[in-house]
């Protein structure tokens, strides 16, 4: 994929991990080792009892301000022994499917294809189906970190991470399961810890688990509500259980724990909903957000597909309609809006200011705005995501400047000692966040 940063220029060998516990100045240069070739078994030393482990915990909707606003002792303790970012910037649009898959692949949506929670492909004239799409490989492009690990001989276990239900070139995680929204959270914790009761040779070298609680409560009760506060306390407890379980099994010191979220949440004012249906000829244009039983309800953004007079009329009518909505043509979007996928990028993109939304009164299915919403510009503080990580490749008690979530894949690859696939991550940012433990260039 043209345009990727040359992430492959730094080949982090498994032998480097042994030096990662030292201060950055003491980390030896990478030895002239080569990473395992795709399809080969990892070297024997990678199976030793001190082989590095990585556990990534996804907490949907957790804005960093929530951790500071409320009591989250386990997240704060994890940050104290590792690195916490001031903010992690989501990719655009700032919604769940898009960002959890960017975290997994290190790619912008323009390269991995998940440009919305239910993307539309104009070449195929088809929209992602929530019932079947999670298991259809054609929607999920790029290479998730668990596939990279499996190709290099490392076992992985994934619970409910977006994109984990499909095979990539016939490769799957060693352990995975279809998403069960109603699976009790405590059962998720217990199942993950049970993975670590396996014999050493069967331990997951990379594991990931997902919790939606904060996002769900913040949507329906608001991002500063008592229910959101309860959700933060609840998931904080699960993070504590997972870390405590690893410690009880004697695995904590060799495990890198990475806690991430996909986006934040903004308060939505029910008086700040604008009707823009008059500008959109839906006989000539496709707007995926308008599909479904609540298509006429409020939306923070719209993807608009079409051409000719209908598209130009929509643009001319919307671009000066209100100062709180912003409309961009394909190829003219802000630089950080990296979702111009060849067949799924919209011809027009409309996004409202945080707290504002648009609707189409010509459609049915109207319902009042829910108190919390995301999907707004990823650089707005309300959309900021959480990043906290501790383990051998991270310094202790550090605060990192804001960075984009496409860099997390490279951090995981470094922690595991595997060669990364091509990504949109910036190795120099990875080097900075890891305190030099993951060097951006090969040292001679």
ZABAVO-519390 format. One record per residue: residue in three letters; x, y, z of N, C-alpha, C in turn. Coordinates in steps of 0.02 Angstrom, whole numbers, plus 50000, padded with zeros to 5 digits. Layout:
# ZABAVO-519390
ALAXYZXYZXYZ
...
# end
This chain:
# ZABAVO-519390
UNK500424994050000500005000050000500445006250000
UNK500395009949946500815015949941500645020949995
UNK501145024650015501035029950064501145027850135
UNK501255021450148501375019350217502055021850240
UNK502115023350305502765024650333503165018250333
UNK503815018850329504235012850324504335009850393
UNK503785007050420503835004150487504304998250487
UNK504364994950430504794989150428505534990650432
UNK505724997050433506434998550437506724996850505
UNK506284996250555506554994150619506304987050632
UNK506774982350637506604975350648506774973750720
UNK506264973050760506374972150832506424964750846
UNK507014962350861507124955250873506934953350944
UNK506764947050954506554944851021507104945951072
UNK507734945751050508284946651097508294953551128
UNK507984958551095507974965351121507564965751184
UNK507064961651190506604962151247506964961351313
UNK507474957151314507834956151376508154962551401
UNK508314967051355508614973451375508114978851387
UNK507484977451376506974982751382506844984851453
UNK507054980951501506944982851571507464987951595
UNK507974989051555508494993751574508285000751556
UNK508665005651581508535012551561508685013151487
UNK508365018051452508445018651380509165018851358
UNK509605022251395510295022751375510655016151379
UNK510375011351416510695004951425510444999651377
UNK509945001351336509674996451290510184995051236
UNK510394988851226510894987351175510584988051106
UNK510994989451054510724989750987510474982950966
UNK509964982650923509704976050901510254971950870
UNK510274965650888510764961150858510564959750786
UNK511014956950747510874955750677510484949250670
UNK509914949150704509464943350699508924944950649
UNK508664939850618508104940850572507474938150605
UNK506904941450593506274939050619506074932650582
UNK505654928450614505434922350581505074924150516
UNK505184920150465504824921150402504104918950410
UNK503674921950371502964920350375502864912850364
UNK502484909850410502334902850405502814898450444
UNK503384901150465503864897250504503704897650578
UNK503954892950616503874892950689504364897950719
UNK504144901250771504584906050806505184902350833
UNK505764905850841506354902650868506244899750937
UNK506634894750955506534891251018506574895951077
UNK507024900951073507094905351131506454909451143
UNK506044910351091505424914151100504914910151138
UNK505024903651146504564899451183504784898451256
UNK505344901551274505594900751342505124903651393
UNK505234902051456504774904151508504784911651520
UNK505274915251494505284922451502505064925951437
UNK504754922251391504524925251329504004930651344
UNK504044936451310503594941951325502874940451308
UNK502424943151349501704942551339501414949651333
UNK500884950251295500524956651289499774955351297
UNK499464959351340498734959251349498474966251334
UNK498044966851284497734973251267497004973151289
UNK496804978251326496134978851354495794984751322
UNK495234983551288494874988851254494274991151296
UNK494264997551313493725000451353493355005651310
UNK492825003551279492465007751231492225014251264
UNK492355019851230492075026351251492425029751309
UNK492995027251332493325030151391493745036151371
UNK493495042151386493875048251377494365049151435
UNK494975051451422495455052251477495205056451535
UNK494785061451522494525065751575494115061851626
UNK493815056251603493405052151649493835049151704
UNK494455047351687494905044351736495095049451789
UNK495185055751768495365060951815494765063451855
UNK494185063251824493585065951856493345061251912
UNK493415054751901493135049851948493685045251974
UNK493485041152021493955036552053494085030552007
UNK494705029651987494905024051945495585021551969
UNK495615018652029496255017152060496685012252021
UNK496385007351987496785002451952497085005351888
UNK496705009351853496975012651793497535017551813
UNK497435021051868497945025751890498575022051914
UNK498475016351946499055012351968499445009651909
UNK499085007551857499415005151796499815010751765
UNK499525016651761499875022451734500495024151775
UNK500455023451841501015025151885501615020651872
UNK501495014651851502065010251838502215009551763
UNK501915014051723502035013951652501955020851621
UNK501615021151564501525027251526500785028551516
UNK500595034751525499915036851508499965042751460
UNK499585042351406499565047851358499095053351382
UNK499285059651371498825065051385498165063951348
UNK498235061451288497655059451248497915055051192
UNK497505050351171497645046651110497115048851059
UNK497355051051001496885053650951496585047950910
UNK495925047750907495615042750862495745044650790
UNK495635039850745495595041450675494875043550660
UNK494775046350600494115048550581493755043350538
UNK493095042950547492695046250599492785042750666
UNK492665046450720492815044050787492265039450813
UNK492215033550782491725028550801492065021850813
UNK491705017050838491985011050867492325006350816
UNK491965004250765492244999450718492885002250686
UNK492855008550667493415011850634494035011650678
UNK493955013550741494535014650783494805008250815
UNK494375003650835494654997450861495014993550807
UNK494804994450743495164991050690495814994650673
UNK495835001250679496465004850670496955003050725
UNK496715002150786497154999850841497444993050825
UNK497044988650795497274981850779497754981650721
UNK497674985950672498074985550611498614990750605
UNK498564996250643499025001750634498905005650570
UNK498315005150542498165008250478497615013450485
UNK497645018550442497085023150436496515019650398
UNK495905022150406495335019050371495415018950295
UNK495785023750267495895023750195496255017550172
UNK496605014150218496965008150200496635001750226
UNK496285002050283495984995750307495244995150288
UNK494935000350262494274999750233493675000450278
UNK493785000450344493225001150391493135008650404
UNK492795012050358492745019350360492145021750401
UNK491755017050427491165018650467490965012350504
UNK490505012750551490275006750585489925001950538
UNK489615004550486489295000450435489455003550367
UNK490065002550343490295006050282489905003950220
UNK489895008650173489585007350108490145006950056
UNK490115001950014490595001149959490245002849894
UNK490445008449864490085010749805490255006649743
UNK490835003349742490984998949686490534992749687
UNK490434990049746490004984149753489264986149761
UNK489144992649773488464995149786488144991149844
UNK488534990549897488314986449954488534989550019
UNK488114988950070488284991450136488424985650183
UNK488904986550226489094981750278488474979750318
UNK488374973350326487804970750365488054968750434
UNK487764971750486487994970350554487934962950573
UNK487464959450541487354952350558487874947850526
UNK488084949450466488544944950430489234948050418
UNK489284954650416489914957950400490504956250445
UNK490394955450511490974953850554491344947550534
UNK491024943050497491344936750478491534936550404
UNK491484942250369491644942550297492314946150287
UNK492804942350264493494945050259493534951050214
UNK493124951450162493194956850113493114963750143
UNK492764964250200492674970750231493284972850272
UNK493684968050293494224969350342494894968750307
UNK495154974250283495794974250247496364975750296
UNK496984975150271497554975950315497684969650355
UNK498194969950399498394964150439498364965750513
UNK497894963050550497864964250622498484961250657
UNK498644963950715499234961850751499214954450770
UNK498624951750782498594944650800498764940250740
UNK498634942550679498824938750620499574939150610
UNK499854945150620500584945950616500924941150665
UNK500674940850726500964936450776500894929050757
UNK500304927150735500194920150717500634918050659
UNK500734922450610501164920850553501884919750574
UNK502074922650631502764921850655502814916950713
UNK502294912650720502334907050766502104908350836
UNK501784914050850501554915750917500804914450923
UNK500604911150976499894909750988499554916151013
UNK498924917150991498534922951012497834920851034
UNK497554924751078496864923551102496494930151102
UNK495924930451069495564936751060494834935851080
UNK494604940351123493894940251143493564946751121
UNK493164946351068492704951651047493044957651016
UNK493674957250997493974963050964493734963350892
UNK493554969250869493294970050801493804967750749
UNK493574963650703494004960950651494284954150666
UNK494164951650727494464945250747494054939150725
UNK493474940250695493054934650675493194932150604
UNK493674935250570493814933250501494524930550496
UNK494614926150447495284923650431495604928450381
UNK496254929150386496634933150338497114928350303
UNK496994927250239497394922450200497404915650235
UNK496844913850265496784907350298497044907150369
UNK497304912750394497584912850462497084916050510
UNK497004912850567496564915450620496944915650686
UNK496664919250736496954918550803496904911250827
UNK497354909350870497314902550898496644901550934
UNK496424906750969495794906451005495404912850990
UNK494774912250972494344918150959493614915850967
UNK493174920750970492474919050978492044924550947
UNK491474922750916491024927850890490784932450947
UNK490634938550929490444943550979489784941551013
UNK489784941951079489174940851119489074947051163
UNK488644951551140488554957851175488334956851248
UNK487944951751260487664950651328488074945951370
UNK488664944051348489094939751390489284943751452
UNK489154941251511489314944951573490044947051575
UNK490164953051599490844955651601491294951451646
UNK491024949151702491434945051747491634938551713
UNK491194935751673491364929751635491924931151586
UNK491934937051557492474938851511493144938851548
UNK493144941951606493764942151646493984935151665
UNK493514931151689493694924351710493954920251651
UNK493654920951592493874917151534494584919351513
UNK494714925851514495374928251495495904925551543
UNK495774925851607496264923351656496364915851649
UNK495834912351629495904905151618496394903551562
UNK496454908051513496944907051460497654906451489
UNK497774909951543498444910151572498564904451622
UNK498084899951628498174893951668498454888251627
UNK498534889551562498784884351517499534883051529
UNK499784877451506500514876251509500884881751471
UNK501514882651489501914887951459501874888051383
UNK501934882351352501934881951278501274884151247
UNK500734884251288500074885951261499834892851283
UNK500244896551318500034903251339499944907751279
UNK499444912051279499384916851225499924922251231
UNK500334922651179500844927851181500534934751172
UNK499994935151132499604941251127498874939551141
UNK498564943651183497854942651199497504949451200
UNK496864949351186496474955551186495764954151209
UNK495474958951244494784958251268494454965051266
UNK493794965051256493414971251245492844971851294
UNK492734978051319492174979651363491824985951336
UNK491164985651330490794991351302490474995751355
UNK490514994151419490094997251471490115004951472
UNK490695007951469490735015251474490375018451414
UNK490495015951355490165018651296489405018151302
UNK489165012451323488445011351328488125016151378
UNK488415016651437488125021051488488185028451469
UNK488755030251439488855037251421488395039351364
UNK488235034751319487755036251266487065037851295
UNK486825033451337486125033851358485995038251419
UNK486525039951455486435044151514486865050451513
UNK487325050851465487755056651460488455055351487
UNK488965058651459489655057251477489865059751546
UNK489455063951580489635066051648489095063951698
UNK488725058751680488175056351722488415051551776
UNK487985050351825488155045451877488235038451847
UNK487845036951795487905030451763488575029651727
UNK488825035051697489485034751667490015033751721
UNK489935037151777490395036351833490405029051857
UNK489815026051863489775018951884490125014451834
UNK490055015951770490365011851718491125012251722
UNK491395018151734492115018851741492375014851800
UNK492015015251856492215011251915492185003851900
UNK491685001751863491604994651848492184992051805
UNK492334995451750492864993051706493544993751740
UNK493624998851782494244999551820494354993351863
UNK493804990751892493864984651932494084978651891
UNK493834978251829494034972651787494774973151767
UNK495014979151755495724980051742496134977751802
UNK495904979451862496244977251922496244969751929
UNK495684966551914495654959151917496134955951868
UNK496164958651808496604955651757497334956351777
UNK497524962351800498214963251822498374958951883
UNK497894958651930497994954551990498034947151973
UNK497634944951925497654937951905498324936051873
UNK498594940651833499254939251804499794939051858
UNK499734943551906500224943551961500194937052001
UNK499584934752015499504928552054499794922652017
UNK499814922951951500084917451911500824918351896
UNK501124923551925501844924751914502014927251845
UNK501524930451811501624932551742501644940051732
UNK501524943851785501434951051776502074954451751
UNK502654952451778503274955851761503464955051687
UNK503254949651656503424948651586502864950651539
UNK502314953251567501734955151527501694962751518
UNK501624964751456501464971651440500704972251438
UNK500424976451481499704977751481499584984451447
UNK499164984451398498994990551361498234991551366
UNK498034997151395497324998951400497185004451350
UNK496715003351306496545008351254495785009151250
UNK495585015051227494895015951206494885018351134
UNK494295018451106494225020051035494065027451023
UNK493765030751071493545037651064493285040051131
UNK493115046551135492795049251194492045049951183
UNK491755055051214491035056051210490865063351223
UNK490395066051184490185072951192489455073051215
UNK489285078151254488585079251274488205082051215
UNK487625079251200487215081451144486635085551169
UNK486565091651142486025096151160485425094651114
UNK484855092651141484275091051099484015097051060
UNK484225103051079484015109051042484495110650984
UNK485035106850979485535108250927485525102950872
UNK484935101550847484835096750793484585100550732
UNK484935099850676484755103450615484485098750563
UNK483935100550530483635096550477483955098550411
UNK484285093750378484615095350315484335091150257
UNK483765087950267483475083650216483315087150151
UNK483175093550154482995097250094483545097550041
UNK484165096350062484725096950015484925090249984
UNK484615084950005484845078349984484305074649944
UNK484455073549881484015069649837484195062349844
UNK483825058749885483995051849900483825047049844
UNK483515049549791483435045449731484085045249691
UNK484505050249701485135050549664485745049649708
UNK485675050549774486235050149820486135044449869
UNK486685041849894486665036649946486965039450010
UNK486595039050064486825041250130486735035350178
UNK487255031350191487175025350231486875026650300
UNK487035032350330486785033750397486025034450399
UNK485715035650342484995036350339484635029650334
UNK485005024250327484705017650322484545014950392
UNK484095010350395483915007250459483315010550491
UNK483075007650546482445009950577482475016950606
UNK483065019450622483135026150651483515030850604
UNK483465029550539483845033450491483695040850492
UNK483085042650509482905049750510483115053350573
UNK483405049750620483615052850683484265056750675
UNK484495059650730485075063950726485725060050717
UNK486205063050681486845060050667487395065350675
UNK487975063450702488525068250708488885069450642
UNK488825064650595489155065350530488765061350478
UNK488905062750415488595059050359489125057650306
UNK489095051550278489445049950217488945050550160
UNK489115054350109488655055350053488995053049989
UNK488655048549952488935045749891488505047649832
UNK488815049449777488445051249717488875055149669
UNK488565058149620488935061949570488465066749535
UNK488745070949493488335075349451487975080749489
UNK487405082849461487025088449487486785087349558
UNK486565081249574486305079949641486845081049694
UNK487455078849679487995079649727488195086949734
UNK488225090549678488405097549680487875101649716
UNK487245099949704486695103449739486745102449814
UNK486895096349834486975094849906487545098949935
UNK488105099149900488675102849925488525110349931
UNK488245113249879488105120449879487595122249933
UNK487115117949945486615119449996486865118650066
UNK487315113850077487535112250144488135116350167
UNK488565118450121489205121350142489125127850180
UNK488595131650166488485137950202487835137950242
UNK487575131950254486925131450288486955133750360
UNK487475131650396487535133450466488265133050486
UNK488475137550529489175137650550489385131550591
UNK488905127750616489055122050658489095115450620
UNK489015115650555489135109650515489655111350461
UNK490055106350444490615107250397490565101850344
UNK490625103850281490535099250225491155099450181
UNK491405093550163492015093050124491905088450064
UNK492185090350007492195085949949492755080849956
UNK492665075349922493185070249918493825073449893
UNK494375072149927495015074949907495165081749935
UNK494675084849971494775091449998494665091650074
UNK494715086050106494595085650178495215087550217
UNK495155089150281495745090550323496235084750320
UNK496865086250330497395081250321497305075250366
UNK497035076250427496975070550473496345066450461
UNK495945068150411495355064150393495565058750344
UNK495895053750367496205048850323495735042950310
UNK495145044350281494685038850265494485038850191
UNK494915041550149494765041950077494935035250043
UNK494595030050065494695023350038494475023249965
UNK494815019449921494655019649849493925018349832
UNK493605013649867492905012049850492415013749906
UNK492665015649965492205016950021492235024050047
UNK492735027850025492765034850046492175038750017
UNK491865043150057491275046850033491455052249982
UNK490975053949940491065059449892490965066149927
UNK490535066349977490475072050022490475069450093
UNK490785073250137490775071450208490515077450247
UNK490005076450287489725081650330489865079750402
UNK490125084350442490225083150513490005089350552
UNK489645088150606489415093650649489935095050703
UNK489875100950733490265102550792490035098150850
UNK490485096550898490285092550955489665095450990
UNK489185091151005488565093151036488015094650987
UNK488185095650924487695097050871487595090650830
UNK487045090450793486915084650751486435086650695
UNK486375082250645485925083450589485435077750583
UNK484865079150552484365073950541484025075350474
UNK483625070450452483235071150391482505069850409
UNK482125075250416481415074650436480985071350383
UNK481255070550322480875067250269480835059750279
UNK481255057250322481275050050336480915048550401
UNK480685042450408480375040350471480895038350521
UNK480665035750576481125033150627481425038450671
UNK481105044250677481385049450720481355047450793
UNK481895048550828481905047850901482325053650928
UNK482185055550988482535061251019483275059551026
UNK483715064551022484435063251030484595060051097
UNK485045055151096485285052351158485795057151188
UNK485895057151254486305062251286487045062351267
UNK487315056551248488025056151232488125053851160
UNK488615056851126488745054951056489475055951040
UNK489705052250990490385053050964490345052550888
UNK490915053050855490925053450783491155060250758
UNK491275064750806491485071550789492235071750773
UNK492485077750756493185078450737493645075350790
UNK494095071250767494515067350813495005071650852
UNK495125077850831495575082150868495225086150923
UNK494565085650927494205089050981494325085251046
UNK494455088851102494605085451165494055080551188
UNK493435081851172492895077351193492955070451160
UNK493295070151103493365063851066494005060151084
UNK494425062951127495055059851145494955052951174
UNK495405048351156495385041551182495925040651235
UNK495885035051270496345033451325496895028751301
UNK497505030051325498065025351317498455025051382
UNK498495019151410498905017851469499255011151457
UNK499905010951469500275004751457500835004051507
UNK500944997951529501494996451575501774989551558
UNK502424988951565502754982651550503464983851527
UNK503814978651505504534979151491504734984451441
UNK504314986251392504534991051341504304998251357
UNK504014999351415503785006051433504145008551495
UNK504335014951495504635017851556504115018651610
UNK504335020051670503885020351728503695027451745
UNK503035028551755502785034951779502855040651731
UNK502825039351666502905044551616502235046551586
UNK502205052851563501615055351527501825056851455
UNK501455054051407501625055051337501185060451307
UNK501475064251261501085069151224500575065551180
UNK500045068951160499535065651118499825062651055
UNK499575056851037499785053550975499195049750946
UNK499235047850883498685044350849498705036950866
UNK498115033850865498075026850885498395022050835
UNK498565024250774498885019750726499585017750748
UNK499845020950801500515019250826500515013250875
UNK499935011250899499905005950950500134999250922
UNK499954997750860500164991350830500914990450835
UNK501304995650818502024995150819502294994150890
UNK501964997050940502164995951009502074988551029
UNK501514985651006501394978651022501904974250987
UNK502044975650924502544971650887503214971950922
UNK503404977850946504034978550982504024974451047
UNK503484975051084503434971451148503474963951138
UNK503214961451082503224954251068503874952051035
UNK504264956751008504874954950974504764952050906
UNK504244954550870504094951950803504164957450752
UNK504244955450690504304960350635503604962850616
UNK503494969350616502834971950600502684971750525
UNK502044971550509501824972650441501884980150426
UNK501764982050364501764989150347501164992450381
UNK501284998250410500755001850445500815009350430
UNK500335013150455500355020450451500655023450515
UNK500895019350560501195021850622501855025350609
UNK502055029350656502675033150652503185030150701
UNK503705026750677504185023650722504515028550770
UNK504575034850750504885039850795504435041150855
UNK503785041250844503315042050900503345036050946
UNK503385030150917503425023950957504065024050999
UNK504615026250970505235026751007505165031551067
UNK504845037151055504755042151109504325039351164
UNK503745036451148503285033951199503595028351239
UNK504015024351208504335018751242504995020751274
UNK505155027051275505775029251306506395026451274
UNK506375025451208506945022951172507005015451169
UNK506555011951201506585004651202506395001451136
UNK506035005151095505855002751028506155007750978
UNK506795006950960507135011950919506825012550850
UNK506805018650825506485019950760506915017850702
UNK507555017650712508005015450658508485010250685
UNK508715006050642509195000850662509855003950679
UNK510105002550739510755005150760511315000450737
UNK511845003350712512404999350687512934998550742
# end
